[in-house]
């Protein structure tokens, strides 16, 4: 069998047609979903990019790999220490190495390792192609590598090809000549002027007033974001321009999927190829006053699309079960005959799916430590978020949201539904106790983030952001900012 994993950076699930989006962003992915299966409640255990792929490709949660952020000690794989042999045996248990040991030739087209200095990522691949733009790749950069490799090798059997494109990631750099496919389409209806006004009267890097993060370098913004005309969201017109940029990136990545499908058909191997389409994380587009970033632990950022077309499998079209991204990695490895290592946090559900049995997790715990320090519990219809460090955002310590009735997290119910918060807190404590009991290190990497000064992207930026608040007539918010970050540091 042949396997292609199309890895689209920053692709939130509810902006795909097959997940119910009102815009035609993903006609090619939708067609593959129609022929295969979608997992509607699949989550990255750790976000954003570096910890997410670390978890999936190693089969272990960030609390065990040590990788939970984008900088500092918590951006590096923990050292094995005195038990390391001539070779580090942990690499044998990496997801792609399991696939490789099943007789597959493993190939990656991705800048991920260079972008994040995550050179462990290269270990299981026999061939590596780095387009060399450190995450500024677009589909037209990536496709020539995939086309060349598939034309030369596609008709061979037993290969695994990882293809990584970054089009939905800021700064929304799809070439202007591509146009705006969504010019006549309304933006998502949940956003209102009232919400934008509330966000503008608040604070936080990547908020409605601070799309750049901590500063107001307008000239830089216009140059770096070719489809966006200013560095703030003031009204619904601005929001539409912003969301059009994101959705155009998705459509551009979907075009790449279409080209790959056409190529596989031309080679006569489409029907016999397992196609997996997913992402490292989603993207907030106004939720919790974050625009165009992946800065929180919740069902917007950590929930990812998971589309699988497995040849000759009679799987259901849709599975709503709670699963981690690394559970799907385990399921694929098991499906090609590999035993899942005992050290993995990911669980295979291959036999359960094959036998049409119930599967999944009763609850999930997800984390964020790059732009804020948070852990969230996903259970029943609830998302409970505990904030340990705000990352200079306007968040209380506890937030509770009803995913079914308040998907975009507009109403924090933590003070009204204390019994649900207690339930979520109990699950979080239970999870933490279990994870630490099987940890090779007795140090939670979230503690390391605190001790090193908080979320990596926010370290050393407090004074600069306070100046930004003064310049934008939000001085009255500075005491609140200082009080909250002192409380969670």
Protein Blocks (a to p, Z undefined) as FASTA:
>chain_A
ZZdddddehiafklcfklopabdfblmlmmmmmmmccdfbbccfbdcfkmmmmmmmnopa
fklnopabfedjklcccdebjmlcfbdfklmmgmklmmmmnopacddddfklmmnopakl
mmmpmbdcdehlnopacfklmmmmmmmmmmmmmmpghiadddddfklpcehiacfklopf
klmpccdfkbcfklmmmmmmmgcehiaklmnopaccfklmmmmmmmbcbfbdfbfklmmm
mmmmmmmmmmmmmmmmmmmmmmmmmnopmmmpccddddfbdcdehiahighiafbccfkl
mpccdddddehiacdfbdcbdcdfklmmmmmmmmnopacdfkbmbdcfklmmmnopaedj
fbdcdddfklbccddddehjbccdddfbgolpacdfbdcddfklmmnopaccklmmmmlm
mmmmmmmmmmmmmmmmmgfbfcdfklmmmmnnpafklgoplmmmmmmmmmnopmmmmmmm
mmmmmmmZZ
